[in-house]
Amino acid sequence: PHIMVTLMNIAQIHRHRGHFAAALVKYTEVHELQMKAYGPNNLAVASTLSSMGLMQYQLKSYSSAFDLYQEALRIQRDHYESDENADVASTLNSIGLVLFNQGVYGLAKNCFTDSLRIRRNILGPDHRDVAILWYNIATIYLETGEDDFAIRL
């Protein structure tokens, strides 16, 4: 376990320096160790998969990011009794961002809307994270030429 913490810390340093490929290598090493230690359905594994997804997203490898986030979401949904969880909301938002960057606006909006519902229930309607999701949804409306809907949000 100590080596996993060390590798995770090194990955975080690379990430904060903007060295996303180097961070991805370290996150991948952590993931391999976690799979051996905890198995594939552990929340620590889901967290590392999300970190790997973020690195792929930053590297504009959207297909890989999508797959990693999907697996993280599967683990989270298997672990938690409902989707009313901040981790699930965060992963749905991340998937929405990937889909948005791929131009898959309808599915992106669905992910943002689901994340919005969860975050609004958990955090309340005036929280910053809720406002960010409203912005993400409005941006989809702008991108699809539905400016009137964006303005009403």
Rosetta blueprint (number, residue, H / E / L):
1 P L
2 H H
3 I H
4 M H
5 V H
6 T H
7 L H
8 M H
9 N H
10 I H
11 A H
12 Q H
13 I H
14 H H
15 R H
16 H H
17 R L
18 G L
19 H L
20 F H
21 A H
22 A H
23 A H
24 L H
25 V H
26 K H
27 Y H
28 T H
29 E H
30 V H
31 H H
32 E H
33 L H
34 Q H
35 M H
36 K H
37 A H
38 Y H
39 G L
40 P L
41 N L
42 N L
43 L H
44 A H
45 V H
46 A H
47 S H
48 T H
49 L H
50 S H
51 S H
52 M H
53 G H
54 L H
55 M H
56 Q H
57 Y H
58 Q H
59 L L
60 K L
61 S L
62 Y H
63 S H
64 S H
65 A H
66 F H
67 D H
68 L H
69 Y H
70 Q H
71 E H
72 A H
73 L H
74 R H
75 I H
76 Q H
77 R H
78 D H
79 H H
80 Y L
81 E L
82 S L
83 D L
84 E L
85 N L
86 A H
87 D H
88 V H
89 A H
90 S H
91 T H
92 L H
93 N H
94 S H
95 I H
96 G H
97 L H
98 V H
99 L H
100 F H
101 N H
102 Q L
103 G L
104 V L
105 Y H
106 G H
107 L H
108 A H
109 K H
110 N H
111 C H
112 F H
113 T H
114 D H
115 S H
116 L H
117 R H
118 I H
119 R H
120 R H
121 N H
122 I H
123 L H
124 G L
125 P L
126 D L
127 H L
128 R H
129 D H
130 V H
131 A H
132 I H
133 L H
134 W H
135 Y H
136 N H
137 I H
138 A H
139 T H
140 I H
141 Y H
142 L H
143 E H
144 T L
145 G L
146 E L
147 D H
148 D H
149 F H
150 A H
151 I H
152 R H
153 L L
